[in-house]
């Protein structure tokens, strides 16, 4: 699957008339066949943890060769120089790749227009291979001392999964984050809880990217008011009710009041900057409602 992840961190100006100062950054990609391959991805377990300054990714995929013995080159884009960390992650980023537990040697290849991390693979007829790729990409935004606080969009590209043969048999996705105040989430069908979104998809031919678009100004309000430094700490604090009820109740009211207007102003800018389709209005409305209900549930469980 040629899954390419990108984080777009956008500076937010508090004036409603000037909400965007876009700044793109990338958290990397999931492996894809660089050369053509008649190999199926029968399963993928994708885990993404968006921290304050880095995004950790672990993609564990099961590849199955349903044809004759074959060789292929697998990889995904990276960047050097001034582009590093903007559209693609830096090529100097430490990258760990294993196939059936054996460490693979990764090379950096450069063409006139693009650099890639690549590694060769061979699969016998009928062979299955457990491929695991892990890395931690920096979140870079010079306008913010804590880059994640300026995040306007997080995207992980799923739609290029057609590079593997057939649909993904089983696709499990977990995104841990500190942006519960969301205007939009995709793909459809995700289950939300404080600091986490999960998807369990079968025979999936991806038509949408993984997208998280936070409220501008309010995007990390729950985590900030809870004093959480990681998504795991946020989930623990919310589960324990270790946050002030009045602050969460006020936040839910503010989200309900400002959400529709913020979506109207903010989403066209995010769409233009990130080159993702403008989210459908009914999906945005549903996400805003879901975000408000999530914060209200946190408030109901608060002990302070």
N, C-alpha and C positions, 0 to 999 in steps of 0.2 A: 504494500500500500504506500503510495507516494503521499504520505501525510506530512504536511508542512505546517509547523506551528509558528505563530507570530503574535507577539504582544504589542499592542499599540498603546503607549502611555501618553495621555493627553493632558497637558496643563489646563487647569480650570480657573478662569477668572470669575470672581464672585458676581460681577455685574451680569444681569440676565441678558443684556444686549451683546455680550462678548464672552461666550461660554468656552470657546475652543482655542487652544494653542497646541496643535497636534504634534506629538513626538513619537515616532514609531520605534519599537524595539522587538526583538525576536527571542523566543525561548526554544527554538530548534525544530526538530522534525522527527517523524517516525520513519523507519527504513522503507525504501521503495526500490523496485527493479530499475536500474539505470539502463540496462539492456533489456530487450523484450524477453518475457518469460511466460511460459505456460504453466505457472505454478499458482496454486490456490492458497489463500490465507484462511485456514479453517477456524482459527480463533485468535483473538487479540485481547489482552488485558492491559489497558492504558491507564497509568496513574500520573496525575499532574498535581503538584503542590506549589501554589503561587504564594511565595513568601513576601517579605518586605523589600528585599533587594535581589532575590534570585527566584527562578522557577525551576523546580526539579522535575524531571521527566523519567519515567520508566515504562518502556514499551516492550511487552513480552508477547511475541507472536508465534503461532504454530504454522509453519509452511508445509504444504504437502505437494509433492510432485506426482500428479495423476497421469503423467505421460512417460515418455522415454527418458533415459538419463540425460541430464542437461547441466550446462554451466551458465552462470549469470553473474553480473556485477550489480551489487546492491549499494545504495548510498542515499545521500540527500544533500541539499545545498548548504554551504556555509559562506562566510564573507571575510574579506581582509581589508585592511586600511580603514578609511573613513566610513565605509559601509558596515563594518563589523558591529553587530548588535542592533543595527537599524532595521534591515529587512530580514536578514538571515543571521544566525548566531556566529560568533567569531570562530574562524577555522582553528585558532589556537586553543579552543576549549577542550579540556580533557573529555574523552569519549570512550566508554567501555562497551565493547560488543562481544557477545559470546554466542556460540552455536553449539547446542547440546552440552553446555557447560565449558566448552573450550574457548579460550580467549582468541579473538581474531585480530589480525593486524590491520589497522585502518590507515589508508593513505589519503592525502589531499591532492585532488586533481583540479587543474585549472584550464578552462577554455577561454576564448576571447571575451565571453560575456558572463561566465559563471564559474565559481569554485564549488567543488563537492568533496565531502568525505565519501570514500568508496572502499569496498572490500569484495573480493571474489568469493563465490560459493559454488559448490557442486552438489547436485542431488541425484541419487540413483533413482531408477524407476520405482515409483511407489514409496519413496522415502519421505519420512516426516522429520522436520528439524525444528527445535525450539530455539528461536532467535531472541536474544534479549539485548536491548540498547538502553543505556542509562547515561544521563549527563545532568549537569546543573548549569543553567545559563544565567548570566547576570542581567538584571533589569537596570537599564541605564536611562536616566533622565536628570540632566544637570540642573533642572529648575527645582528639583525636589530633593531634600536631604533623605527622605524615605521615598524611593521611586514609586512603589506600589500605591502611595497615596494620591498620585496623579494619574492613575490608570484610567483611560477612557474606554479601552476595549481589550479583551483578551481573546485571541483566536487561535484555534488549532485546526489545521486544514484536513478535512476528512474526504472531500468529494473526489480526490484523485485516486481513491481506492480501486478504481477500475483498472489500474495498471497491473493488479494481480488478477488472476483468472477467476471469474465468478464472484458472487457476493461473499462477504465475510460471514462465516458460519455462526460464530458467537463473538459479539463485541461487547466487552464490559469496560466502561469508562468511569473513573472517579476523579473529580476535580475538587481538591481542597483549596479553600480560598478564604479571604477576609473581607469580601464584598457582598454581604447579604442584601444590600440595598440595590437591587438590579432592575433595570428597565427592560432588559431583553435577555433571553437565554435560548440557545439552540444547541443540538437538534431538539425536536419535540420529544416528549416522553421521558424527560429527566425527572428524577425524584429529588426534591430539595429538603435539606435540613440545615440547621445553623452551621455555616462554614464548610458545607459539602454539597455537591451535586453528583448523582450517580445515574448511569444509564445501563440497562441490560437489554441488548438488541440481538435478534436472531435473523440469520440469513439477510444481513443488512447490506444493501447497496447504497452507500451514502450519497445523499443529495444536499445535505446541509453541513456547514462547518460547526465545530464546537465554538460557540461565541458566548461571552459574558460581557454585557455592557452595563456598567454601574451608573447610578444616579451621579451626575456631576455635583460636587460640593459635599454630597452625603455618602459617597461610595464606600467609606470605611468607618462610618459613624458608629455602628454597633461595636466593632473591634476596638475603636478608639475609646469609647465610653466604658468598655469592659476592661480596658488596660491590657488587651491581649497582644502578644508579640508574634505569635504563630497561629496557623489555622487550628492546630491541635489544642493549643491553649484556649483559643476562642471557644471551641466546642466543649471543652471541659468546664469553662466558666459558665457558659449558658446552661449546660446540663445541671450544674450545681446551683443555679440561680444567683450566681455571684456577679450581679449587675443591678443598677438602680432602676426600679420599676418606672419611676416618674420620667426618667430620661428616655427609656424605650417607648413609653406611651406618647411622649412629645415627639419623638422621631417618627412614629407611625402616622401621627397627624400631619407632620410636615411633609412626609412622603405622599400622603393622599392629596394634600393641597397643591404641591408643586409638580407631581409626577407627570400629568398630561402635558403641561406646558413645557417642561424640561424635555420630554420626549419629542415634542414638535420642533424644538429648536436644536436639540443636541444630535438626534439620530441622523438627520441628513448630513451633518458635518462628519460624523463618524463614518458613515457610509462612503462619502466622497474620499476621505483621507485613506481609509483602509481598503478601498476597492471591494467591499462586500455589499451585497444587495440591501436596499433599504428594508428593514424589517416590516412585516405586515402589521397593520394597525391592530387587528384583533389579537395577534400574538403578543404585541407590546402591552395592550390593556390587560391581558391575562397574566403576564409576568409582573406587572406593577401590582395588581391585586394580590398575587401570590406572595410578593415581597412584603407587602403591608401585613398580610395575615401571619407571615412568618415572624415578623417583629412583634406583632401583638401577642403571639403565642409565647415568645421569649419573655415579654413583659408579664404575662400571666404567671410564669414560672419563677419570676424574680423574687429573691428573698430580701432585698434591701429596700 
